[in-house]
Amino acid sequence: MEKGEKPRTVGLPDMAMDALNNYVKNYRYATNPKALFTTKSGRISYPYARKRIKEIGAKAGVPRLHAHAARHKCATMLLLGYRGSIPVDIRQVQIHLGHSSLATTQRYTHITSEEVAHSIKDVYNSVFKRWQKTENGPGGSKMFVPAPAPDGADRI
C-alpha cells in the first residue's frame, strides 16, 4: 500500500461511477488487482499521475492543478455546502478522507471565519424565522416567542 492508503468506501456521484466502470471494463490493464489505475507494467506511479493531472489541468485552464489541492477543495466544499447543497458534518468528511484524527481534517480544510459566520447566520436565520415579536413581556417589553407552526403543531 502507498503512504496513507487505507481501505474505505467512498461515495461518488453517479456520473463519476459510470465513468470509472467504463474505464475498468474497457481500458484498465489487469496487471494489478489492488490498483484502480494501471499501466501495462502495473500500478501507475505517483510521478506519472501527478504529470497527467497537471496536463489535464492545463488543458482545462487550471495550469496549477494538483491532486492534493483538488482534495482540499472538495473537502472544503463538502463542509460548506456547494451551490445550495447541504453541508456535510466534519466527522463525515473526516471518515470520507480517511483521516484518523479530526485535527487533520480541520487543518486540511480551508474555511475562513467569515464563511463560518455566514453558515451559522444562515442556520440561526432558519431557526428563528418563525419567531415573532410580542408585547407580552414584563412591563410591556417586547419579547420574541415562537410563532405557531403552519400545521398547528406546537414546535420550534
C-alpha positions as CSV (number, residue, x, y, z in Angstrom):
1,M,0.0,0.0,0.0
2,E,1.1,3.6,-0.6
3,K,1.6,6.2,2.1
4,G,-1.6,6.9,3.9
5,E,-3.6,4.4,1.8
6,K,-6.5,2.9,3.8
7,P,-9.3,0.7,2.5
8,R,-12.6,2.6,2.7
9,T,-15.9,3.1,1.0
10,V,-16.2,6.5,-0.8
11,G,-19.4,8.0,-2.1
12,L,-19.0,9.3,-5.7
13,P,-21.6,10.9,-8.0
14,D,-23.3,8.5,-10.4
15,M,-21.5,10.3,-13.3
16,A,-18.1,9.5,-11.8
17,M,-19.1,5.9,-11.1
18,D,-20.3,5.4,-14.6
19,A,-17.0,6.8,-16.0
20,L,-15.0,4.6,-13.6
21,N,-17.0,1.5,-14.5
22,N,-16.5,2.2,-18.2
23,Y,-12.7,2.7,-17.7
24,V,-12.4,-0.6,-15.7
25,K,-14.5,-2.5,-18.3
26,N,-12.9,-1.1,-21.4
27,Y,-9.5,0.4,-20.7
28,R,-7.9,-0.7,-17.4
29,Y,-5.0,-3.1,-17.6
30,A,-5.5,-6.1,-15.3
31,T,-1.8,-6.0,-14.2
32,N,-2.5,-5.2,-10.5
33,P,-5.8,-6.3,-9.0
34,K,-5.4,-3.9,-6.0
35,A,-4.9,-0.8,-8.1
36,L,-7.6,1.1,-9.9
37,F,-5.3,2.9,-12.3
38,T,-2.8,0.7,-14.1
39,T,-0.4,0.5,-17.0
40,K,1.0,-2.4,-19.0
41,S,3.6,-2.9,-16.2
42,G,1.3,-2.5,-13.2
43,R,0.1,0.3,-10.9
44,I,0.7,3.8,-12.2
45,S,3.4,5.7,-10.3
46,Y,2.8,8.8,-8.3
47,P,5.0,11.0,-10.6
48,Y,3.1,9.8,-13.7
49,A,-0.3,10.5,-12.0
50,R,1.0,13.9,-11.0
51,K,2.2,14.7,-14.5
52,R,-1.1,13.6,-16.1
53,I,-3.2,15.6,-13.6
54,K,-1.1,18.7,-14.4
55,E,-1.6,18.1,-18.1
56,I,-5.3,17.7,-17.8
57,G,-5.5,20.8,-15.6
58,A,-3.6,22.9,-18.2
59,K,-6.0,21.8,-20.9
60,A,-8.9,22.7,-18.7
61,G,-7.5,26.2,-18.0
62,V,-6.2,25.3,-14.5
63,P,-2.4,25.2,-15.0
64,R,-1.5,24.7,-11.4
65,L,-3.9,21.8,-10.7
66,H,-2.6,19.2,-8.2
67,A,-4.5,16.2,-6.9
68,H,-3.9,17.2,-3.3
69,A,-5.2,20.7,-3.9
70,A,-8.3,19.2,-5.5
71,R,-8.8,17.0,-2.5
72,H,-8.6,20.0,-0.2
73,K,-11.0,22.0,-2.3
74,C,-13.5,19.1,-2.3
75,A,-13.3,18.7,1.5
76,T,-13.9,22.4,1.9
77,M,-16.9,22.3,-0.4
78,L,-18.4,19.4,1.5
79,L,-18.1,21.2,4.8
80,L,-19.5,24.5,3.4
81,G,-22.1,23.0,1.1
82,Y,-21.8,23.8,-2.6
83,R,-24.3,25.8,-4.7
84,G,-27.1,25.1,-2.3
85,S,-26.2,21.6,-1.2
86,I,-26.4,20.6,2.4
87,P,-23.1,21.0,4.2
88,V,-21.6,17.7,5.4
89,D,-20.7,17.2,9.1
90,I,-16.9,17.4,9.7
91,R,-16.8,13.9,11.2
92,Q,-18.3,12.6,8.0
93,V,-15.7,14.4,5.9
94,Q,-13.0,13.0,8.2
95,I,-14.2,9.5,7.5
96,H,-14.6,10.2,3.8
97,L,-10.9,11.5,3.6
98,G,-9.6,8.6,5.7
99,H,-8.2,10.8,8.4
100,S,-7.6,9.1,11.8
101,S,-7.6,12.5,13.6
102,L,-10.3,15.2,13.4
103,A,-7.5,17.8,13.8
104,T,-6.0,16.7,10.5
105,T,-9.4,17.3,8.8
106,Q,-9.6,20.7,10.4
107,R,-6.2,21.7,9.1
108,Y,-7.0,20.2,5.7
109,T,-10.0,22.3,5.0
110,H,-9.6,26.0,4.3
111,I,-12.6,27.8,5.8
112,T,-12.4,31.4,6.8
113,S,-14.0,32.8,9.9
114,E,-16.3,34.8,7.6
115,E,-17.5,31.6,5.9
116,V,-18.2,30.1,9.4
117,A,-20.1,33.2,10.4
118,H,-22.1,33.2,7.2
119,S,-23.0,29.5,7.7
120,I,-24.0,30.0,11.3
121,K,-26.0,33.1,10.5
122,D,-28.0,31.0,7.9
123,V,-28.7,28.3,10.5
124,Y,-29.9,30.9,13.0
125,N,-32.0,32.7,10.4
126,S,-33.7,29.4,9.5
127,V,-34.3,28.6,13.2
128,F,-35.5,32.0,14.2
129,K,-37.5,33.0,11.1
130,R,-40.6,31.6,12.8
131,W,-40.2,33.7,15.9
132,Q,-42.2,36.9,16.2
133,K,-42.1,40.0,18.5
134,T,-44.9,40.2,21.1
135,E,-45.8,42.8,23.7
136,N,-46.3,40.2,26.4
137,G,-43.0,40.7,28.2
138,P,-42.7,42.0,31.8
139,G,-43.8,45.7,32.0
140,G,-45.0,45.6,28.4
141,S,-41.5,45.0,27.0
142,K,-41.1,43.2,23.6
143,M,-40.3,39.5,23.7
144,F,-39.6,37.0,20.9
145,V,-41.7,33.9,21.0
146,P,-42.2,31.1,18.5
147,A,-44.9,31.7,16.0
148,P,-47.4,28.8,15.7
149,A,-46.3,26.1,13.3
150,P,-48.0,26.2,9.9
151,D,-49.8,22.9,10.6
152,G,-50.9,24.0,14.0
153,A,-48.4,21.8,15.9
154,D,-46.5,23.3,18.8
155,R,-42.9,23.0,17.5
156,I,-40.0,25.4,17.2
